[in-house]
Amino acid sequence: MFSSLLSWWSPSPPSPTPTPEKYDPTNPKMNPLNPKGLKPCCACPATKSARDACFLEKGGEQGQCAEFVKKHVECMRSLGFEI
């Protein structure tokens, strides 16, 4: 009973402010560059396989595979992924 009386005199709680949604590159509504909603693991398969093959063949030395890494990063960024 007292809680209902107290609610008359106490100030109303502040209305919750809507929090903006976190950027999701797989959501086509948030990222028009990725209309298929590809996940990072499935995006850019050609550049990803070339990059991985270079690392396997060269033993993981990044200097020798820099061109493949650069192309893969460019492809991922073109789909709206933040790398």
N, C-alpha and C positions, 0 to 999 in steps of 0.2 A: 504494500500500500504506500509506503513512504517513497519507494522508488518512482512511482508515478507522480507523486507530488513534487519530488525533487526535479523531475524532468521538466516541469513547467517553469522553474526558475533558473535552472542551469542553462548555460549557453549550449546551443546545438553543436554537435561535433563538426569539425570542418569537413566539407565534402571532399572525397578523394579525387586527386587530380589524375587524369588518365596518363599512364606511363606509355611513352612511345615504344612500339614494338622494336625488338632488336633486329638489325638488318640480317636477312636470311637470303643468301645468294641462290638458294635452290627454290625459292618461292617466286614463280613467274610474275605475281602481282607486284612484288617489291623489286624484282630484277628483270626488266624487259630484255636484257641481253641474253638471258638464259630461258627462252620460252618453253623448252622441254623440261625444265626443272632438274637438270642433271646435277648429281652430287659430285663433289670434287674427285672422288675415286673413279668416276666413270667419264669425266670430262676429258677431252683432248687425248683420246687413246693413241693416236699416231705419234704425237710428240712425246707422250709418256713412255711408250715402248722404246722409241729411239733413245731417249735419255737413259732409261734403265739398261738397255743393251750396252750403251757406251760405258756406264759404270761397271757393268759386269766384265766387259772385255778389258777395260783399262785399269781395273783394280781399284776403282773408287777415287782416282786422282781427279779432283774437280777442275783443274786447269785444262785438262785435255777434253773435258766434256762441257765446257762453259757455253759453247754455242748451242748444244742440245738443251741445256738447262734454260738458257735465255729464250729459246723458241717456245719451250713448254710454259714458262712463266708468262710470256706474251699471250699465248693461247688461253691460259687460265684467266688472265686479266680481261681478255676480250669477251669472256663469258660473265664478267662481273665479280669474279672471286678476288678477294683482297689478299694478295700474297706479298 
